[in-house]
Amino acid sequence: MSHAKPNITVPVDLTNPGQFFACCGLLELADRLWPGAEGWFEGSHFYVITKNQSKTLAELLEATRALKIWVDNVLEDPLQEQDDDHSDKSEKEPPFTPFELRSNDGRISILLDWWSDKSIKPWAGSMKDRVILRAMLAAIRPVSSDPFDDLCAVFDPVRMPNQPANGKKPRKVKAKKREPFYFDPRRGNKSHPLDSGFSPDTHKMETDCCPALEAFCFIGLQRARPTPTGVPNQSRYTVWPALSSTNPGIPANLVGAVTNGFVRFPGSKDCVFDNYFRTDQRKHKTFSQATLERSHHA
């Protein structure tokens, strides 16, 4: 890929941990779809080069939107858990259940289980990971050129009900609004009473989020794990630059070692962020905006 220009470009704020790990997830899926994809950060953008230069961001977003969730090798029904999370008032932590994302053509198959590390898990209680991810995936808009800043209200995917046997009109199924994982600090910093003077969660206020950021970040964290700093619920990630003018990117299978700082390149930058409580009940968290720690020039 010498002298090749990137065919996929995404605007990114490097101090937004949700956007950073979403870029890692984007590269992960690009490599699964088109083996050999490489990526790097430069300025305020993330770039991906694929061997077939005709591949586009729209194709990648469309393929991501179509991913299906499998648990124990069984495809989950989109409406399986639509209504059961509102009745759990105890906020009891559900059993930990890894699951798999697969594409219809089999080119993508990713086992996800990273949130067993609770230091980087922002959601809690009755919030169900699979249900949230399914809704975020379905809300991705392939036409977006800036997917990590594409705001919209997110609802559960709704399947049209079957025609009743008695010939009556089928009951209309109302789509349920879904809140995000809170990987995006722009969303999280508006959720604490100290920020707004009251608790949006208590008043059940619903606001827009960036579904592509939430979905890609969830996928990216499987390989690109941040490193604990030694401070509770605080982590560090390393941003890598273009390596050279002829071969600027790194492959997906190197992202984990680079993100947690085990492998460093000249010009790498370390960012530190907190996974802090966004409610007074100290149950639900959010990623904070990261602080640039230092640069490595050699």
N, C-alpha and C positions, 0 to 999 in steps of 0.2 A: 504494500500500500504506500510505497514511497511517493512523496509529493502529492498525495491525494488530499483533496479538500473534504471536510466533513459533510455528510449528506443529511445528518440530523442535528439540529441546533435547538437548545432549550434555554431561555433566560433563567438565571438562578441567583438567589441571594445566598452567598456562601456561609453567612452567619445564621441562616435559618436552617436548623438541623433537619426539619421535615423536608425541605427542598433538597438538601444535600443527600440524604439517604434515599429520597425519591429518584435522584439522578443515578444512584447506585442500582436501584431497582430497574430503572429504565435500561441501563446497560446490561443488566442480567437478562432481561427479557429479549433485548435486541440480539444478544449472543445465542439465546435459545432458539430464536427464530432464524437467525442468519449467523451460523457459527463463524467465529473469527472477528466479531465486532470488537472495536476498541474505543475507549473514551477518555476524555481529559477535561479539566477545568481551565478556562482562560478568561480573565476579566470577569464579566458578569454573565458568562454563558457556560453551558456544558455541551461538549461536542462529542458526537459518535460517528465513527467511520465504519461502514460495512464493506465487505469485499465486493458485493454487488451495489454499485453506487446509485442504482435506481430506487433503492428502498427509501421510504419516507417516514416522517414522524406520524403522519396520518395512518399509515399501514400499521405501525407499531401500536398506536393508541386503539385502533380498531381491534387488533388481535388481543390486546390486554382486556378490552371491554368484554370480549367474548369468552374469557376464561371461566371455567366451571369449578365448583368446589366439591371435593370428594373426601369422605370420612370413612376410614376402614374399607377403602376400595368400593364405596357405594356413593353414587351421585346424589347430593342433597337436593331435595325439593325446594324451589325458591320461596315457597310460602310455608315451609315446615315450622319456622319459629316466628311467624309474623306477629302473633298477638300475645306471646307468653312472657315477654319481658316487662310489661307494664304492671303485672300483678305481683311481682316479687318486691315487696316493700322492705325486705330485710337487707337488701344489697349483699346477699350471701355470694361468696365467690363460687362460680360454677366449676365443675371438674375440668382440669386441664386436658384439652383434646387437640393434639396435632392434626393437621389436615393437609390435603394436597390440592394444588391448583393444576388443572390440565386444560389443554386446548383440544378442540374436537379432532384435529388432525394428528395429535400425539407429539407435535414438535416441542411443546412446552409441558413439562411435568416437574413441579417443584414441591417438595415436602416442607411445610412451614411449622416451626415449633419454637422460635426464638423467644417468645414472650413468657417462657418459663423463668427467664431472668426478669424478676419483678422490678429491678432497679431502673429498667428502661421501658417498662410497660405503663402507659398513661391511663388506660381505662381500667375499670374495676366493677365489682358487684354484679348487677344484673345485665350490664352491657355485654353483648355476645359478639365475640370476634368475627365469627363466620357470617353472621347476619349483617354486621356493619360493613365488612369487606365486600360482600355480595352487592350491597346497595351502592357502595362507592365505585365498584367496577362498572356497574350498569349505568352510572351517571356520567362516566367519562365521555367527553365530546371529541370525536376524532378530528373534527375540523379546526380545533384550537391550535394556534401557533405558540401559545404561551400557557400550556396546560397547568402549570403549578401556580397560576394566578387566575384561573378560570373558575369564578365563583358561581355557585348555584345552590338551590335547595335540593336535598337528596332524599329520595323516597325509596321504599322497598320496591323491587320489581314486582309487578302484578300480572298474574296469569288470568285470562278471561275464564270465568266459571263455565262448566258444562251446562247444556240445556237441561233443565229438570225433566224427569220422565212424565210428570203430570201436565206438561205443556205450558206451565206458568213461566212468566218472564224471569230469567236468571237474576239472582240477587247481585247487586253491584258491589264489587269489592273495593273498599277504600284503601288507597295506598298510605302506608304508615311513614311518617317523617322519621328519618334517621339522623342522629347526631354522629359526628366523626370520632376518630380515635384521639384527637387532640395532639397530633404530631406538629401542627402548625402553630408557632407561638403568636402569630398575628391573630389567631382565633382565641388562643388560651388566655392572652393577657387582657381580654375583655370579659372574662368569666368569673373573676374574683370580686367580691363585694367592695374591696378597697379600690378597685379600678373604676367602678361605675356608681358606687354609692348604694347599691343593692345587689342581691344575688340573682343573676339571670336564671340559674338552675332552679332555685326555689320557685320562681315565677313561671317556670316551664317555657321560657322564651326560646324561640327557634330562629336561628340565623343561618345565613349561607356559609358554605365551606368550599374547599377545593378538593373535589373527589379524586382527581388524578394524583394530587400530592399525597393524599391519605392512602390510596391503593398502592402506588409505587413505593412509598416509604415502607409500608407494611411488608412488601416483597423484598425491598432492598436490605432491610435489617436482618434478613436470614443469613446473608453472607457478610455484609458490612457492619460488623458489631463495633460500637464505640468501646473505648477502654475506660474502666473506672479510674477516677483521680485519687481515690482514698477518702474523699468527702462523700457522705451518704447521698445517694441519688444524683450524683454529679458524674459526668462522663466527658471524654475527650475524643474528637475525631480529627483525622488528618486529611487535608485537601491536597490533592496532587496536581501539579501543573503539566503543561505540555512538555514532554521529555526532549523532543528535538523537532526541528522543522520538517524533517522527512518522515519520522516515525513518532508522532506526538503522543499517542494513546497507550493505555495499558489494557490487557484483556480482562474479562470478567473474573477469571479464576485467580487474579492477583489482587482484586479489590479488597478482600478481607484483610490481607497482610498489610496493605498500604493504609487502609482506613484506620486500623488500630495502631499504626506507627511502627510495626515490626520491620517494614521495608520503607525506606525513605529515599526521596529524590531531591536534588537541589531545587530550592524554591517552594518546598512543601510548607503548608501552614497548619498550625494546630488551633482548633476551636474547642472551647469548653462550654458546656451547657448543663442546665439542671432539669431534672424531671420533678417539678415541684407541685404541691397541692394547690388546686385551683378552687377548692371549696373549703368552707370552715369545718365541714365534717371530716376532712382529711381522708377521703376515700378516692376521689378522682384527681388525676394529675394532668399536667400538660408539659410539653417541652418548652423551655425558655429560649429566648434569643441567645445565640452563642456569643462568647467573647473571644476575639482573636488573641491567642496567647503569645505566639512567637513565630518567627520564620526560620527555616533551615536553608542555608545557602550552600551547604556542602555536605 
